[in-house]
Amino acid sequence: MNKFLEQALLFDFYGELLTDHQKEIYEQFALEDLSLSEIAEMKGISRQGVHDLVKRCQKTLEGYEMKLHLVEKFLSVKEKVSKIDDALAEWECEKNDPEEMVKRIRKIADAIIEEL
């Protein structure tokens, strides 16, 4: 997964756990793609201060993920739902046995439920 997507997902899942100040600056850096200098100028703080705050936020968000694994579970469920969609598309094209399709989808659904 690319770094931008990873930062965006971590922020989506755990961003509300940051302070308002941290949220605002991290969002500007990670999602709005503003430079450290641009943020520092807008906030009236040093570039180093913005850098330190962003690094601290990244570590905090990564720490939440290490403990809770919400992003990991989300991505895994998303992948499994995609497999269901692929199986249905394949079945529509080939008109395979409906019972076999039900078994495949149930197996994937059971894996999703087990994960949650």
N, CA, C and O atoms as a MOPAC input file, in Angstrom:
PM7 MOZYME 1SCF
protein

 N      0.86100 1    -1.17800 1     0.00000 1
 C      0.00000 1     0.00000 1     0.00000 1
 C      0.90200 1     1.23300 1     0.00000 1
 O      1.91000 1     1.28200 1     0.70500 1
 N      0.52700 1     2.21400 1    -0.79200 1
 C      1.38100 1     3.39800 1    -0.84900 1
 C      1.21900 1     4.24000 1     0.42200 1
 O      0.22000 1     4.14300 1     1.13400 1
 N      2.21200 1     5.04700 1     0.67100 1
 C      2.28400 1     5.82000 1     1.91500 1
 C      1.11100 1     6.80000 1     2.05500 1
 O      0.57300 1     6.97400 1     3.14900 1
 N      0.71900 1     7.43600 1     0.95200 1
 C     -0.38800 1     8.38700 1     1.01300 1
 C     -1.68000 1     7.68700 1     1.42600 1
 O     -2.40300 1     8.17900 1     2.29200 1
 N     -1.97300 1     6.54600 1     0.81300 1
 C     -3.19200 1     5.80400 1     1.14400 1
 C     -3.14800 1     5.33000 1     2.59300 1
 O     -4.15100 1     5.38900 1     3.30300 1
 N     -1.99300 1     4.86400 1     3.02000 1
 C     -1.84600 1     4.40600 1     4.40400 1
 C     -2.11200 1     5.54700 1     5.38600 1
 O     -2.84300 1     5.36800 1     6.36000 1
 N     -1.52700 1     6.71400 1     5.13700 1
 C     -1.74500 1     7.86300 1     6.01200 1
 C     -3.21000 1     8.27400 1     6.01800 1
 O     -3.76100 1     8.60300 1     7.06900 1
 N     -3.84300 1     8.25800 1     4.84800 1
 C     -5.24500 1     8.64700 1     4.74200 1
 C     -6.13600 1     7.67800 1     5.51800 1
 O     -7.05500 1     8.10300 1     6.21900 1
 N     -5.86700 1     6.38500 1     5.39500 1
 C     -6.67400 1     5.39900 1     6.12500 1
 C     -6.47400 1     5.51000 1     7.63300 1
 O     -7.43600 1     5.45400 1     8.40000 1
 N     -5.23600 1     5.66500 1     8.04700 1
 C     -4.98000 1     5.82700 1     9.48300 1
 C     -5.70600 1     7.05500 1    10.01700 1
 O     -6.29700 1     7.01600 1    11.09500 1
 N     -5.65700 1     8.13700 1     9.26000 1
 C     -6.33300 1     9.35800 1     9.69000 1
 C     -7.84300 1     9.16400 1     9.70000 1
 O     -8.51600 1     9.62600 1    10.62200 1
 N     -8.38500 1     8.48900 1     8.69000 1
 C     -9.82700 1     8.23200 1     8.65000 1
 C    -10.29700 1     7.42300 1     9.85500 1
 O    -11.34700 1     7.70600 1    10.43100 1
 N     -9.52400 1     6.43000 1    10.22500 1
 C     -9.94200 1     5.54800 1    11.31300 1
 C     -9.65200 1     6.12000 1    12.69800 1
 O    -10.44800 1     5.94100 1    13.62000 1
 N     -8.52700 1     6.80200 1    12.85000 1
 C     -8.10200 1     7.21200 1    14.18900 1
 C     -7.93300 1     8.71600 1    14.36600 1
 O     -7.58400 1     9.17000 1    15.45600 1
 N     -8.17300 1     9.48400 1    13.33000 1
 C     -7.94900 1    10.92800 1    13.38900 1
 C     -8.71500 1    11.62800 1    14.49900 1
 O     -8.22100 1    12.59500 1    15.07700 1
 N     -9.90300 1    11.15500 1    14.79900 1
 C    -10.70100 1    11.78400 1    15.85400 1
 C    -10.07700 1    11.62500 1    17.23700 1
 O    -10.48800 1    12.29700 1    18.18300 1
 N     -9.10700 1    10.75600 1    17.35800 1
 C     -8.42200 1    10.56600 1    18.63700 1
 C     -7.29200 1    11.56400 1    18.85200 1
 O     -6.72500 1    11.64200 1    19.94100 1
 N     -6.96900 1    12.32100 1    17.81900 1
 C     -5.95700 1    13.38000 1    17.93400 1
 C     -6.62300 1    14.64800 1    18.47300 1
 O     -7.84400 1    14.79600 1    18.41000 1
 N     -5.80900 1    15.54900 1    18.99900 1
 C     -6.35500 1    16.83800 1    19.42400 1
 C     -6.75700 1    17.62700 1    18.17700 1
 O     -6.33800 1    17.29200 1    17.06900 1
 N     -7.55600 1    18.66000 1    18.35200 1
 C     -7.98300 1    19.47600 1    17.21200 1
 C     -6.78100 1    20.07100 1    16.48000 1
 O     -6.74300 1    20.09100 1    15.25000 1
 N     -5.81100 1    20.55000 1    17.23800 1
 C     -4.60100 1    21.13800 1    16.64900 1
 C     -3.83400 1    20.08800 1    15.84100 1
 O     -3.41600 1    20.35600 1    14.71500 1
 N     -3.65000 1    18.90600 1    16.40900 1
 C     -2.94500 1    17.82800 1    15.71400 1
 C     -3.70400 1    17.42100 1    14.44800 1
 O     -3.11100 1    17.24700 1    13.38300 1
 N     -5.01700 1    17.27400 1    14.58300 1
 C     -5.84900 1    16.88500 1    13.44400 1
 C     -5.69100 1    17.86900 1    12.29200 1
 O     -5.49500 1    17.47500 1    11.14200 1
 N     -5.77900 1    19.13500 1    12.61400 1
 C     -5.73200 1    20.17000 1    11.58800 1
 C     -4.40100 1    20.14200 1    10.83600 1
 O     -4.37400 1    20.16800 1     9.60600 1
 N     -3.31500 1    20.09200 1    11.57500 1
 C     -1.99300 1    20.11200 1    10.94300 1
 C     -1.71400 1    18.81200 1    10.19900 1
 O     -1.19500 1    18.84200 1     9.08300 1
 N     -2.04800 1    17.68500 1    10.79100 1
 C     -1.80800 1    16.40400 1    10.12900 1
 C     -2.63800 1    16.29500 1     8.85300 1
 O     -2.15200 1    15.79100 1     7.84100 1
 N     -3.86900 1    16.75500 1     8.89100 1
 C     -4.72700 1    16.72600 1     7.71600 1
 C     -4.15000 1    17.60200 1     6.60600 1
 O     -4.16200 1    17.21200 1     5.43800 1
 N     -3.64800 1    18.78000 1     6.96500 1
 C     -3.05000 1    19.66700 1     5.97000 1
 C     -1.82900 1    19.01600 1     5.32900 1
 O     -1.61100 1    19.13800 1     4.12400 1
 N     -1.04200 1    18.32900 1     6.13700 1
 C      0.17600 1    17.70300 1     5.62200 1
 C     -0.14000 1    16.43300 1     4.82900 1
 O      0.29800 1    16.28300 1     3.68900 1
 N     -0.89300 1    15.53100 1     5.43200 1
 C     -1.08600 1    14.20400 1     4.83500 1
 C     -2.15400 1    14.17900 1     3.74600 1
 O     -2.00000 1    13.47200 1     2.75000 1
 N     -3.22400 1    14.93400 1     3.92100 1
 C     -4.32900 1    14.84100 1     2.97000 1
 C     -4.36900 1    15.98700 1     1.96600 1
 O     -4.69200 1    15.78800 1     0.79500 1
 N     -4.04300 1    17.17400 1     2.43000 1
 C     -4.06900 1    18.33700 1     1.53100 1
 C     -2.73100 1    18.54900 1     0.84100 1
 O     -2.60500 1    19.39000 1    -0.04900 1
 N     -1.73100 1    17.77500 1     1.26200 1
 C     -0.40200 1    17.78300 1     0.65300 1
 C      0.28700 1    19.14500 1     0.71600 1
 O      1.00300 1    19.53100 1    -0.20700 1
 N      0.06200 1    19.86800 1     1.81700 1
 C      0.77400 1    21.12800 1     2.01900 1
 C      2.17400 1    20.81200 1     2.55200 1
 O      2.36700 1    19.81200 1     3.24300 1
 N      3.12700 1    21.64900 1     2.23600 1
 C      4.49200 1    21.44000 1     2.72700 1
 C      4.58700 1    21.86200 1     4.18700 1
 O      3.72500 1    22.57500 1     4.70100 1
 N      5.63700 1    21.41300 1     4.83700 1
 C      5.88200 1    21.80000 1     6.22600 1
 C      6.00700 1    23.31500 1     6.32800 1
 O      5.49900 1    23.92600 1     7.26900 1
 N      6.68100 1    23.91300 1     5.36200 1
 C      6.88000 1    25.36500 1     5.36000 1
 C      5.56000 1    26.10700 1     5.20300 1
 O      5.32300 1    27.10700 1     5.88000 1
 N      4.70300 1    25.62000 1     4.31600 1
 C      3.40100 1    26.26800 1     4.10900 1
 C      2.55400 1    26.21300 1     5.39000 1
 O      1.92100 1    27.19900 1     5.76800 1
 N      2.55300 1    25.07200 1     6.03500 1
 C      1.77700 1    24.92000 1     7.26900 1
 C      2.36200 1    25.80000 1     8.35900 1
 O      1.62600 1    26.47200 1     9.08200 1
 N      3.67300 1    25.80000 1     8.47900 1
 C      4.33800 1    26.61000 1     9.49700 1
 C      3.99900 1    28.08400 1     9.31900 1
 O      3.72200 1    28.78800 1    10.28900 1
 N      4.02400 1    28.53800 1     8.08300 1
 C      3.72200 1    29.94500 1     7.81200 1
 C      2.27000 1    30.26800 1     8.17400 1
 O      1.99000 1    31.30800 1     8.77000 1
 N      1.35600 1    29.37200 1     7.81100 1
 C     -0.07100 1    29.60500 1     8.09900 1
 C     -0.35900 1    29.59200 1     9.59800 1
 O     -1.19500 1    30.35400 1    10.08500 1
 N      0.33600 1    28.72500 1    10.32100 1
 C      0.07400 1    28.55800 1    11.75400 1
 C      0.94700 1    29.44100 1    12.63400 1
 O      0.72100 1    29.53900 1    13.84000 1
 N      1.93000 1    30.07500 1    12.04100 1
 C      2.81000 1    30.93800 1    12.81300 1
 C      3.73200 1    30.17500 1    13.74700 1
 O      4.08400 1    30.65700 1    14.82400 1
 N      4.12400 1    28.96600 1    13.31700 1
 C      5.06400 1    28.16300 1    14.11300 1
 C      6.24200 1    27.78800 1    13.21500 1
 O      6.21700 1    28.03200 1    12.00900 1
 N      7.25400 1    27.20300 1    13.80400 1
 C      8.44000 1    26.86000 1    13.01600 1
 C      8.18200 1    25.62100 1    12.15700 1
 O      7.30800 1    24.80400 1    12.44900 1
 N      8.96400 1    25.51700 1    11.10400 1
 C      8.88800 1    24.34600 1    10.23500 1
 C      9.23100 1    23.09000 1    11.02600 1
 O      8.61200 1    22.04100 1    10.84700 1
 N     10.22600 1    23.21100 1    11.90500 1
 C     10.62300 1    22.07400 1    12.73700 1
 C      9.48800 1    21.66000 1    13.67200 1
 O      9.27800 1    20.47300 1    13.92500 1
 N      8.76700 1    22.64500 1    14.17600 1
 C      7.62400 1    22.34800 1    15.04800 1
 C      6.55200 1    21.56600 1    14.30900 1
 O      5.97100 1    20.62900 1    14.85700 1
 N      6.28800 1    21.94800 1    13.06800 1
 C      5.31000 1    21.22100 1    12.24900 1
 C      5.82100 1    19.81100 1    11.97900 1
 O      5.07500 1    18.83800 1    12.09000 1
 N      7.09800 1    19.71200 1    11.62600 1
 C      7.70200 1    18.40500 1    11.35900 1
 C      7.56100 1    17.47900 1    12.56800 1
 O      7.13800 1    16.33100 1    12.43300 1
 N      7.91400 1    17.97900 1    13.73400 1
 C      7.83200 1    17.16700 1    14.95300 1
 C      6.39600 1    16.74100 1    15.24100 1
 O      6.14500 1    15.59700 1    15.61900 1
 N      5.45100 1    17.67000 1    15.05900 1
 C      4.05500 1    17.35600 1    15.32000 1
 C      3.53900 1    16.29500 1    14.33900 1
 O      2.81600 1    15.38400 1    14.74200 1
 N      3.90100 1    16.40500 1    13.07200 1
 C      3.47500 1    15.42300 1    12.07100 1
 C      4.05000 1    14.04700 1    12.40300 1
 O      3.33900 1    13.04400 1    12.34000 1
 N      5.32200 1    14.00000 1    12.75200 1
 C      5.95200 1    12.71900 1    13.10600 1
 C      5.30100 1    12.11400 1    14.34500 1
 O      5.07800 1    10.90500 1    14.40800 1
 N      5.00100 1    12.94800 1    15.31600 1
 C      4.34200 1    12.48600 1    16.54300 1
 C      2.95200 1    11.93400 1    16.21900 1
 O      2.55500 1    10.89500 1    16.74600 1
 N      2.22300 1    12.62300 1    15.36000 1
 C      0.89000 1    12.16300 1    14.95400 1
 C      0.98400 1    10.83300 1    14.20700 1
 O      0.18600 1     9.92700 1    14.44700 1
 N      1.95400 1    10.71800 1    13.30700 1
 C      2.12500 1     9.46800 1    12.57000 1
 C      2.38200 1     8.30700 1    13.52300 1
 O      1.79600 1     7.23500 1    13.37600 1
 N      3.25700 1     8.52400 1    14.49700 1
 C      3.54600 1     7.46700 1    15.47100 1
 C      2.31700 1     7.12900 1    16.30200 1
 O      2.06900 1     5.96100 1    16.60400 1
 N      1.55200 1     8.14100 1    16.67100 1
 C      0.34300 1     7.92200 1    17.46000 1
 C     -0.66700 1     7.10700 1    16.66300 1
 O     -1.22400 1     6.13400 1    17.17000 1
 N     -0.90300 1     7.50600 1    15.41300 1
 C     -1.87100 1     6.79200 1    14.57300 1
 C     -1.40900 1     5.35500 1    14.30600 1
 O     -2.21700 1     4.42600 1    14.33700 1
 N     -0.13000 1     5.17700 1    14.04900 1
 C      0.41000 1     3.83200 1    13.83800 1
 C      0.30600 1     2.99200 1    15.10800 1
 O      0.07300 1     1.78500 1    15.04000 1
 N      0.47800 1     3.62600 1    16.26100 1
 C      0.32500 1     2.92200 1    17.54000 1
 C     -1.09800 1     2.43200 1    17.74300 1
 O     -1.31400 1     1.31000 1    18.19900 1
 N     -2.07200 1     3.27500 1    17.40300 1
 C     -3.47100 1     2.84200 1    17.48900 1
 C     -3.71800 1     1.64300 1    16.58100 1
 O     -4.39300 1     0.69000 1    16.97000 1
 N     -3.17000 1     1.69500 1    15.37200 1
 C     -3.37200 1     0.59400 1    14.43500 1
 C     -2.70300 1    -0.68600 1    14.93600 1
 O     -3.25400 1    -1.77500 1    14.77300 1
 N     -1.52700 1    -0.56600 1    15.54100 1
 C     -0.84000 1    -1.74900 1    16.07800 1
 C     -1.66700 1    -2.40800 1    17.17400 1
 O     -1.62900 1    -3.62800 1    17.33700 1
 N     -2.40800 1    -1.61100 1    17.91800 1
 C     -3.22000 1    -2.16000 1    19.01100 1
 C     -4.59500 1    -2.63300 1    18.54700 1
 O     -5.08600 1    -3.66000 1    19.01600 1
 N     -5.21800 1    -1.89200 1    17.63000 1
 C     -6.61200 1    -2.16200 1    17.27400 1
 C     -6.79500 1    -2.88300 1    15.93200 1
 O     -7.78600 1    -3.59000 1    15.74900 1
 N     -5.87100 1    -2.72000 1    15.00700 1
 C     -5.89200 1    -3.38700 1    13.70200 1
 C     -7.15300 1    -3.09700 1    12.88800 1
 O     -7.57800 1    -3.94800 1    12.10600 1
 N     -7.75800 1    -1.92900 1    13.04700 1
 C     -8.98600 1    -1.60800 1    12.32300 1
 C     -8.74400 1    -1.43300 1    10.82600 1
 O     -9.54900 1    -1.88700 1    10.01300 1
 N     -7.65200 1    -0.78500 1    10.45800 1
 C     -7.34500 1    -0.59300 1     9.03300 1
 C     -7.04300 1    -1.94200 1     8.39400 1
 O     -7.51600 1    -2.23200 1     7.29500 1
 N     -6.26600 1    -2.75700 1     9.07300 1
 C     -5.92800 1    -4.08700 1     8.56400 1
 C     -7.20000 1    -4.90700 1     8.33300 1
 O     -7.34700 1    -5.54800 1     7.29300 1
 N     -8.11100 1    -4.88600 1     9.29700 1
 C     -9.36700 1    -5.63600 1     9.15300 1
 C    -10.21700 1    -5.06700 1     8.02300 1
 O    -10.81500 1    -5.81600 1     7.25100 1
 N    -10.26900 1    -3.74500 1     7.92800 1
 C    -11.03300 1    -3.10100 1     6.85900 1
 C    -10.52100 1    -3.53800 1     5.49500 1
 O    -11.30800 1    -3.90900 1     4.62400 1
 N     -9.20100 1    -3.49700 1     5.30200 1
 C     -8.61600 1    -3.86300 1     4.01400 1
 C     -8.84500 1    -5.34000 1     3.70000 1
 O     -9.07900 1    -5.70600 1     2.54800 1
 N     -8.77800 1    -6.17300 1     4.71300 1
 C     -9.01000 1    -7.60000 1     4.51500 1
 C    -10.46000 1    -7.86800 1     4.12100 1
 O    -10.72000 1    -8.65100 1     3.20800 1
 N    -11.39500 1    -7.22600 1     4.79700 1
 C    -12.80800 1    -7.39600 1     4.45900 1
 C    -13.07900 1    -6.86200 1     3.05700 1
 O    -13.82100 1    -7.46800 1     2.28400 1
 N    -12.47600 1    -5.73000 1     2.73800 1
 C    -12.64400 1    -5.14500 1     1.39800 1
 C    -12.15700 1    -6.12000 1     0.32900 1
 O    -12.80100 1    -6.28100 1    -0.70800 1
 N    -11.03800 1    -6.75900 1     0.58000 1
 C    -10.49200 1    -7.73500 1    -0.36200 1
 C    -11.44000 1    -8.93000 1    -0.52100 1
 O    -11.65000 1    -9.42100 1    -1.63000 1
 N    -11.99700 1    -9.38200 1     0.57800 1
 C    -12.90500 1   -10.53000 1     0.52300 1
 C    -14.21000 1   -10.17600 1    -0.20300 1
 O    -14.74000 1   -10.99300 1    -0.95800 1
 N    -14.71500 1    -8.99200 1     0.01700 1
 C    -15.92000 1    -8.55300 1    -0.69400 1
 C    -15.62300 1    -8.47100 1    -2.19200 1
 O    -16.47300 1    -8.79500 1    -3.02200 1
 N    -14.42500 1    -8.04100 1    -2.52200 1
 C    -14.01500 1    -7.99800 1    -3.93000 1
 C    -13.99100 1    -9.40600 1    -4.52200 1
 O    -14.35500 1    -9.59900 1    -5.68200 1
 N    -13.56600 1   -10.38300 1    -3.73200 1
 C    -13.56300 1   -11.77500 1    -4.19400 1
 C    -14.99400 1   -12.26000 1    -4.44500 1
 O    -15.24500 1   -12.99100 1    -5.40300 1
 N    -15.91900 1   -11.85500 1    -3.59000 1
 C    -17.32300 1   -12.21500 1    -3.80300 1
 C    -17.80900 1   -11.60600 1    -5.11500 1
 O    -18.46500 1   -12.27400 1    -5.91400 1
 N    -17.48400 1   -10.34800 1    -5.32700 1
 C    -17.88700 1    -9.66900 1    -6.55200 1
 C    -17.28900 1   -10.35700 1    -7.77900 1
 O    -17.97300 1   -10.54600 1    -8.78500 1
 N    -16.01900 1   -10.72800 1    -7.69400 1
 C    -15.36300 1   -11.43000 1    -8.80400 1
 C    -16.03000 1   -12.78100 1    -9.06800 1
 O    -16.24300 1   -13.15900 1   -10.22000 1
 N    -16.35400 1   -13.49700 1    -8.00800 1
 C    -16.99900 1   -14.80700 1    -8.15300 1
 C    -18.36700 1   -14.66000 1    -8.82200 1
 O    -18.72700 1   -15.46200 1    -9.68400 1
 N    -19.12000 1   -13.64500 1    -8.42800 1
 C    -20.43200 1   -13.41500 1    -9.04000 1
 C    -20.29900 1   -13.03100 1   -10.51300 1
 O    -21.08200 1   -13.48700 1   -11.34700 1
 N    -19.32300 1   -12.20400 1   -10.83000 1
 C    -19.09800 1   -11.81400 1   -12.22300 1
 C    -18.72100 1   -13.03600 1   -13.06000 1
 O    -19.18900 1   -13.19600 1   -14.18700 1
 N    -17.87800 1   -13.88500 1   -12.50000 1
 C    -17.47400 1   -15.10800 1   -13.18900 1
 C    -18.68700 1   -16.00900 1   -13.40900 1
 O    -18.86000 1   -16.58400 1   -14.48400 1
 N    -19.51100 1   -16.12100 1   -12.39600 1
 C    -20.69800 1   -16.97200 1   -12.48500 1
 C    -21.66500 1   -16.44600 1   -13.54600 1
 O    -22.25300 1   -17.22300 1   -14.29700 1
 N    -21.82500 1   -15.11400 1   -13.60100 1
 C    -22.71700 1   -14.51700 1   -14.60000 1
 C    -22.24600 1   -14.81500 1   -16.01400 1
 O    -23.05400 1   -15.06600 1   -16.90800 1
 N    -20.93500 1   -14.78600 1   -16.21000 1
 C    -20.37900 1   -15.03000 1   -17.54800 1
 C    -20.47700 1   -16.49900 1   -17.95800 1
 O    -20.76200 1   -16.81900 1   -19.11200 1
 N    -20.24100 1   -17.36500 1   -17.01000 1
 C    -20.14900 1   -18.79400 1   -17.33100 1
 C    -21.38800 1   -19.58800 1   -16.95300 1
 O    -21.53300 1   -20.74000 1   -17.36400 1
 N    -22.27500 1   -18.99400 1   -16.18100 1
 C    -23.50200 1   -19.67000 1   -15.71700 1
 C    -23.16900 1   -21.02400 1   -15.08800 1
 O    -23.72000 1   -22.05900 1   -15.46500 1
 N    -22.25800 1   -20.98600 1   -14.12700 1
 C    -21.87100 1   -22.18800 1   -13.39900 1
 C    -22.98000 1   -22.63000 1   -12.45700 1
 O    -24.02400 1   -21.98600 1   -12.35500 1
 N    -22.74100 1   -23.70900 1   -11.79100 1
 C    -23.69300 1   -24.29300 1   -10.85100 1
 C    -23.98600 1   -23.32000 1    -9.71000 1
 O    -23.06400 1   -22.88900 1    -9.01700 1
 N    -25.26900 1   -22.96700 1    -9.50700 1
 C    -25.62000 1   -22.02400 1    -8.43300 1
 C    -25.22800 1   -22.52600 1    -7.04000 1
 O    -24.83800 1   -21.73300 1    -6.18300 1
 N    -25.33100 1   -23.82700 1    -6.81500 1
 C    -24.97700 1   -24.37100 1    -5.49500 1
 C    -23.49000 1   -24.18000 1    -5.20900 1
 O    -23.10100 1   -23.88400 1    -4.08000 1
 N    -22.67400 1   -24.35000 1    -6.22700 1
 C    -21.23100 1   -24.15000 1    -6.05800 1
 C    -20.93600 1   -22.68700 1    -5.75100 1
 O    -20.07500 1   -22.37900 1    -4.92600 1
 N    -21.65800 1   -21.78400 1    -6.42100 1
 C    -21.47400 1   -20.35500 1    -6.17300 1
 C    -21.87000 1   -20.01100 1    -4.74500 1
 O    -21.16800 1   -19.25300 1    -4.07500 1
 N    -22.96800 1   -20.54900 1    -4.27800 1
 C    -23.41800 1   -20.30200 1    -2.90400 1
 C    -22.35600 1   -20.78100 1    -1.91900 1
 O    -22.07600 1   -20.10100 1    -0.93200 1
 N    -21.76700 1   -21.94200 1    -2.17800 1
 C    -20.71000 1   -22.46800 1    -1.29300 1
 C    -19.49900 1   -21.53100 1    -1.26300 1
 O    -18.94300 1   -21.25700 1    -0.19900 1
 N    -19.09200 1   -21.03900 1    -2.45200 1
 C    -17.93300 1   -20.13500 1    -2.52000 1
 C    -18.20300 1   -18.84300 1    -1.75400 1
 O    -17.35100 1   -18.36000 1    -1.00800 1
 N    -19.39100 1   -18.29600 1    -1.94900 1
 C    -19.72300 1   -17.03600 1    -1.28000 1
 C    -19.84700 1   -17.25300 1     0.22300 1
 O    -19.39500 1   -16.41400 1     1.00300 1
 N    -20.44300 1   -18.35100 1     0.64000 1
 C    -20.54500 1   -18.63600 1     2.08100 1
 C    -19.16800 1   -18.79100 1     2.71900 1
 O    -18.94000 1   -18.34300 1     3.84200 1
 N    -18.25800 1   -19.42500 1     1.99800 1
 C    -16.90100 1   -19.61300 1     2.52400 1
 C    -16.22600 1   -18.25000 1     2.74400 1
 O    -15.59400 1   -18.02100 1     3.77500 1
 N    -16.36700 1   -17.35900 1     1.77300 1
 C    -15.78100 1   -16.02000 1     1.90600 1
 C    -16.48200 1   -15.23800 1     3.01900 1
 O    -15.83000 1   -14.56100 1     3.81400 1
 N    -17.81600 1   -15.33500 1     3.07100 1
 C    -18.57900 1   -14.63300 1     4.12200 1
 C    -18.18400 1   -15.14100 1     5.51100 1
 O    -18.05700 1   -14.35600 1     6.45000 1
 N    -17.99000 1   -16.45300 1     5.63400 1
 C    -17.54600 1   -17.00300 1     6.92500 1
 C    -16.18400 1   -16.45700 1     7.31900 1
 O    -15.94000 1   -16.19100 1     8.49600 1
 N    -15.29900 1   -16.28800 1     6.35400 1
 C    -13.97000 1   -15.73800 1     6.63600 1
 C    -14.10600 1   -14.28500 1     7.11300 1
 O    -13.39100 1   -13.85400 1     8.01800 1
 N    -15.01900 1   -13.54400 1     6.50100 1
 C    -15.23700 1   -12.14000 1     6.92600 1
 C    -15.75700 1   -12.11500 1     8.35000 1
 O    -15.24800 1   -11.36100 1     9.17900 1
 N    -16.74300 1   -12.91100 1     8.64200 1
 C    -17.33200 1   -12.94200 1     9.99300 1
 C    -16.29700 1   -13.37600 1    11.01900 1
 O    -16.23800 1   -12.81800 1    12.11500 1
 N    -15.49400 1   -14.35000 1    10.68000 1
 C    -14.43700 1   -14.81900 1    11.58500 1
 C    -13.45300 1   -13.69700 1    11.91600 1
 O    -12.96700 1   -13.59300 1    13.04300 1
 N    -13.17200 1   -12.87200 1    10.92800 1
 C    -12.23200 1   -11.77400 1    11.11400 1
 C    -12.77600 1   -10.68900 1    12.04500 1
 O    -12.03500 1   -10.07800 1    12.81500 1
 N    -14.07000 1   -10.47000 1    11.95500 1
 C    -14.68300 1    -9.42100 1    12.74500 1
 C    -14.86800 1    -9.91700 1    14.16400 1
 O    -15.37600 1    -9.18400 1    15.01300 1

